[in-house]
């Protein structure tokens, strides 16, 4: 077996490629998460080049990140990437220790989740013009995100056949390609029904697609397009705070908890593995 330390010091070694393939095939990580790992590990490997890989080197790496004035959140992510990478190397028996395992991660400040009050939410949901196909689509998107707590990436992946109107259920492909069923109420049902019957037919291109939410060219909406749309309607509704898809997701959870819902049930509806999130 080749010397693992010399391999790790080489910025173009095959170990990162093997690790990224592991994240894709065994962990089913999203392309966004994998891109973050690639950036973080590229920086790490360049830093470790020519150094003995041990706890002092890991501490030097932490200091280097702090000197570059990365935020605490960015530093925590980069250390987490390094920790996961070395766990993989240990699993493959390419190193005999993980110098990042016991390195203290900077404590992140607790941020209160941003959410909308009922009157703000009402103004936002009523902002789209239901006389146009785009307005019907956007009302349906807003109702679905708030009414189910779905992530924006889960919403754009939705297909027509994922919806069961009789049972008021949506089959969702979430993080890590994990499938779950979420329920939706009468407001989301009515908005979806109107969009699918009156709005979507005007957005379909010559090429048929199973996608539920379509742009004006007949393709799927993107996360960015939904973010822009929500920002536009929040301003139109006179909401002063910044509103994102995640704000609607937090509003969904906050209003359920305020209504007496069980925390574990809300966690499951949101597709969270840990209660801490």
C-alpha positions in Angstrom: 0.0 0.0 0.0 1.3 3.5 -0.8 2.2 5.8 1.9 -1.1 7.4 2.9 0.5 10.6 4.2 2.2 11.3 0.9 -1.1 10.7 -0.9 -3.0 13.0 1.3 -0.4 15.8 0.8 -1.0 15.6 -3.0 -3.8 18.0 -3.9 -4.7 15.9 -6.9 -4.7 12.5 -5.2 -7.5 9.9 -5.8 -8.6 9.8 -2.2 -10.9 12.8 -2.5 -12.4 11.3 -5.6 -13.0 8.0 -3.7 -14.6 9.9 -0.8 -16.8 12.0 -3.1 -18.0 8.8 -4.8 -18.7 7.3 -1.4 -20.9 10.4 -0.6 -22.8 10.0 -3.8 -23.3 6.3 -3.9 -23.5 5.3 -0.2 -24.7 8.4 1.5 -26.9 9.8 -1.3 -25.8 13.4 -0.6 -27.1 16.2 -2.8 -25.0 17.8 -5.4 -25.0 21.1 -3.4 -23.6 19.3 -0.3 -21.0 17.4 -2.4 -19.8 20.7 -4.0 -19.3 22.1 -0.5 -17.2 19.0 0.5 -15.1 19.4 -2.6 -14.3 23.0 -1.9 -13.6 22.4 1.7 -11.3 19.4 1.1 -9.4 21.1 -1.7 -8.6 23.9 0.8 -7.7 21.3 3.5 -5.4 19.2 1.2 -3.5 22.3 0.0 -3.0 23.4 3.6 -1.8 19.9 4.7 0.7 19.6 1.9 4.2 19.0 3.3 2.9 18.8 6.9 2.8 15.8 9.3 -0.8 15.0 9.7 -1.6 15.0 13.5 -3.5 17.0 16.1 -1.1 20.0 16.0 -1.6 20.2 12.2 -5.4 20.1 12.7 -5.1 23.0 15.3 -3.0 25.0 12.8 -5.7 24.4 10.2 -8.3 25.8 12.6 -6.1 28.9 13.3 -5.6 29.4 9.5 -9.4 29.4 9.0 -9.8 32.0 11.8 -7.1 34.2 10.3 -8.9 34.2 7.0 -11.9 35.6 8.9 -14.3 32.8 7.9 -17.5 32.9 9.9 -18.0 30.5 12.7 -20.6 28.6 10.7 -18.1 28.3 7.7 -15.4 27.1 10.0 -17.7 24.6 11.7 -18.6 23.2 8.2 -15.0 23.0 7.0 -14.0 21.1 10.2 -16.9 18.8 9.8 -15.8 18.1 6.2 -12.3 17.3 7.4 -13.6 15.1 10.2 -15.8 13.1 7.8 -13.0 12.8 5.2 -10.6 11.3 7.8 -13.3 8.9 9.2 -13.6 7.6 5.6 -9.8 7.2 5.3 -9.7 5.3 8.6 -12.5 3.1 7.4 -10.5 2.3 4.3 -7.4 1.7 6.6 -5.5 4.5 4.8 -4.7 6.4 8.1 -4.5 5.2 11.7 -5.9 8.3 13.3 -8.3 11.2 12.8 -6.6 14.4 14.0 -9.9 16.3 13.6 -12.0 13.9 15.7 -11.6 15.6 19.0 -10.8 19.1 17.8 -13.3 21.5 19.4 -15.6 23.2 16.9 -16.4 26.9 17.4 -19.7 27.3 19.2 -22.4 28.6 16.9 -24.7 31.4 18.0 -28.3 30.2 18.4 -30.5 32.0 15.9 -34.3 32.2 16.4 -36.0 31.0 13.3 -37.7 33.6 11.2 -41.5 33.1 10.8 -44.6 34.9 9.7 -47.5 36.0 11.8 -50.9 34.8 10.6 -51.9 38.3 9.2 -48.6 38.5 7.3 -49.0 35.0 6.0 -52.6 35.8 4.8 -51.3 38.8 2.9 -48.5 36.8 1.3 -50.8 33.9 0.2 -53.3 36.3 -1.3 -50.7 38.4 -3.3 -50.6 36.3 -6.5 -53.0 37.2 -9.3 -55.2 34.2 -9.8 -56.3 35.4 -13.3 -53.0 34.3 -14.8 -51.4 30.8 -15.1 -48.3 32.1 -13.4 -50.4 33.5 -10.5 -52.2 30.2 -10.1 -48.9 28.4 -10.0 -47.4 30.7 -7.5 -50.4 30.6 -5.2 -50.2 26.8 -5.3 -46.4 26.9 -4.6 -47.0 29.1 -1.6 -49.9 27.1 -0.2 -47.9 23.8 -0.6 -44.7 25.1 1.1 -46.7 26.6 4.0 -49.3 23.8 4.2 -46.8 21.0 4.2 -43.5 22.4 5.4 -41.6 21.0 2.4 -38.1 22.1 1.5 -37.9 24.1 -1.7 -35.8 21.3 -3.3 -38.6 18.9 -2.5 -41.2 21.1 -4.1 -39.4 21.5 -7.4 -39.0 17.7 -7.6 -42.7 17.0 -7.3 -44.4 15.2 -10.1 -48.1 15.1 -10.9 -48.4 11.5 -9.9 -46.9 12.2 -6.5 -50.2 13.9 -5.4 -53.2 11.9 -4.1 -56.1 14.3 -3.9 -58.5 11.7 -2.4 -56.2 11.0 0.6 -54.7 14.6 0.5 -51.2 13.1 0.4 -48.0 13.9 -1.4 -45.1 11.5 -2.0 -41.9 13.4 -1.3 -38.3 12.6 -2.2 -36.3 14.3 0.5 -32.7 14.6 1.7 -30.6 11.6 1.0 -33.2 10.3 -1.5 -35.4 9.3 1.5 -39.1 9.0 0.6 -41.9 10.1 2.9 -45.6 10.9 2.7 -46.9 14.4 3.8 -50.4 15.5 4.2 -52.0 18.7 2.8 -55.1 20.7 3.8 -58.0 22.1 1.9 -56.3 25.5 1.0 -53.4 23.7 -0.6 -55.8 21.2 -2.3 -57.9 24.0 -3.8 -54.8 25.9 -5.0 -53.3 22.8 -6.5 -56.5 21.8 -8.2 -57.0 25.2 -9.8 -53.4 25.4 -11.0 -53.5 21.9 -12.5 -56.8 22.4 -14.2 -56.5 26.0 -15.4 -52.9 27.2 -15.1 -50.6 24.3 -15.8 -52.1 23.5 -19.3 -50.9 26.9 -20.5 -47.3 26.3 -19.3 -46.8 22.9 -20.9 -44.3 22.8 -23.7 -44.5 20.6 -26.8 -42.5 18.0 -24.8 -44.6 16.4 -22.2 -43.2 16.4 -18.6 -44.3 14.8 -15.4 -43.1 17.8 -13.4 -45.8 19.6 -11.4 -44.6 23.1 -11.2 -43.5 24.5 -14.6 -41.8 27.7 -15.7 -43.0 29.6 -18.8 -40.8 27.4 -21.0 -42.4 24.2 -19.7 -39.5 23.1 -17.6 -39.2 22.6 -13.8 -39.0 25.6 -11.5 -35.7 26.1 -9.8 -35.0 26.9 -6.1 -33.8 30.4 -7.1 -36.9 31.1 -9.1 -39.1 30.2 -6.1 -36.9 32.3 -3.8 -37.3 35.3 -6.1 -41.0 34.8 -6.4 -41.5 34.7 -2.6 -39.3 37.8 -2.2 -41.4 39.6 -4.8 -44.8 38.7 -3.2 -43.6 39.5 0.3 -42.7 43.0 -0.8 -46.1 43.3 -2.6 -47.8 42.2 0.6 -46.0 44.9 2.6 -44.0 42.5 4.7 -40.9 44.4 6.0 -38.8 41.3 7.0 -36.9 39.1 4.5 -39.1 36.2 3.5 -37.6 33.0 2.0 -39.0 29.5 1.4 -37.4 28.5 4.7 -39.5 31.3 6.4 -42.6 29.5 5.2 -41.3 26.2 6.4 -40.5 27.7 9.9 -44.0 29.3 9.9 -45.6 25.9 9.2 -43.7 24.4 12.2 -44.2 27.4 14.5 -48.0 27.5 13.9 -48.3 23.8 14.4 -46.5 23.9 17.7 -48.4 27.0 18.8 -51.6 25.0 18.1 -50.5 22.2 20.4 -48.8 19.8 18.0 -46.3 17.3 19.3 -42.7 18.2 18.7 -41.8 14.7 17.4 -44.7 14.8 15.0 -43.6 18.2 13.6 -40.0 16.8 13.2 -41.3 13.9 11.2 -43.5 16.2 9.0 -40.4 18.3 8.3 -38.3 15.3 7.4 -35.8 16.0 10.1 -33.7 13.3 11.6 -32.7 15.2 14.7 -35.0 17.2 17.0 -32.2 19.8 17.4 -32.8 21.0 13.8 
